[in-house]
């Protein structure tokens, strides 16, 4: 009997050991973590969110939702119940196989979703802390997405409103100035002030656009004193300033000659007027047409020739010039009335050459970034009033707009198209006037993809399927190149598969492609690289070796199960023998 008990105990121990070997351990559940980068951002800035801790996924796709709110709620709360004012950042974000996630959003200007948000929306303010929430996971079979909060992180709004460089930043009173900026609250009325005391009326945008940007023109009032002046732009609670320097007042420098008879020719010189602008001449109150120099030079100078009216009486008369909104006058003494004057030689004036139309035209560019898909806005000046202006990115037409009466235009926003890294020429033309500027496409390579399957040294199942983690990049879309080689050097002659332009992070070999590879004893190598829409390449992953499956071989779990079954049979046999032995005695 003693041997019988020992034999039974031994059999039980063997069976339990085998069962423990084949039963997989249940992974411990970890809490979900949520990380933001950066943790302080301006309105409109890009914020990346990532995290881990969700249960690993095997065959079913799981999703989470991401929200931003001004309400602080602990993990376990609920979107729509304890959080009643929020804005949805991402709905249905797919979890990775290991339960991690990654995404990004642009900091919104308003929080206006939820039962409270629709009645009392909140405008995002600088210095305030906001809360980003992720929900518990759900799958396609769920009747509704989960609203239970699984993780929370804080995000602070930093000051962001700013103005671009003024164009021009200096000039006489009456100058029209292009002014633009960004990181203001979206869709908010704008106020423009000169030295905080004089309100300015803009043309172009009078309110910010969807991304908190604007592009407008303002006019420096006539009579503004020479020197530096502060231009302030306000939208909601956001304010930004820039400096415009008013040059010395416009003047008529000389009359040549300083006096003369009625009907004589006079050369007029002046300075500090608006550049490349038509000039209106008056003799007393009568408008007169100049013989030459009908507009100012590129430096705002005047060099014109006029004829003193033949009917002018002897004495002092006022000659005035008007450029834009600026008028300057100077007295001219008529020495005698015209008495059939003998024509005098026309003096040879030395006016500043009038620039060609294309040299008067200028463009300014304002962009949200330097990536494919970045928002680009173009403004121009010096074009034919009322003319249709065509804007091209390299050779592609991206906008068409009519010039204002002052020759300026603001083109509709457009997205930077997929194009190679480096400089790209943006051209605007009305058929007569042409100007260019450039947009520099980013040259930052996307991250190197992370291979998943086949794993290193694994025997791949048919169909042989390659899988790797998605790569995110600022210049979307990202495509992939997959290579399979019989040699880890990946020489051209050793390649058995070279797939380019893949838009998803997986590829299954076709039956025909599998015929190009040998059986289980021959190693093959695979690698991948990511290419963004600006043609930046990530570089290749390392050479990952794998094998094609050959003849059937019992898997390791089958060996364990077989061992367990054998142990059980051994135990039962021992039990039977023990009973027989007991009865024999």
Buried (B, 14 or more C-beta within 10 A) or exposed (E): EEEBEEBBEBBEEBBEEBBEBBEEEEEEEEEBBBBBEEBBBBBBBBBEBBBBBBBEBEEEEBBBBBBBBBBEBEBEBBBEEBBBBBBBBBEEBEBBEEBBBBBBBBBBBBBBBBEBBEEEBBBBBBEEEBBBBBBBBBEEEEEEBBBBBBBBBEBBBBBBBBBBEBBBEEBBBBBBBBBBBBBBBBBBEBBBBBEEEEEBEBBBBEBBBEBBBBBBBBBBBEEBEEEEBEBBBBBBEBBBBBEBBBBEBBBBBEBBBEBBBBBBBBBBBBBBBBBBBEBBBBBEEEEBEBBEBBBBBEEBBBBBBBBBBBEBEEEEBEBBBBBBBBBBEBEBEBEBBBEEEEEEEEEEBEBBEBBEBEBBBBBBBBBBBBBBBBBBBBBBBBBBEEBBBBBBBEEEEBBEBEBBEBBBBBBEBBBBBBBEBEEBEBBBBBEEBBBBBEBEBBEBBBBBBEBBBBEEEEBBEEEBBBBBBBBBBBBBEBBBBBBBBBEBEBEEEBBBBEBEEBEEBBBEBEEEBBEBBEEEEEBBBBBBBBBBBBBBEBEBBEBBBBBBBEEEEEEEEEEBBEBBEEBBEBBEEBBEEBEEEEEEE
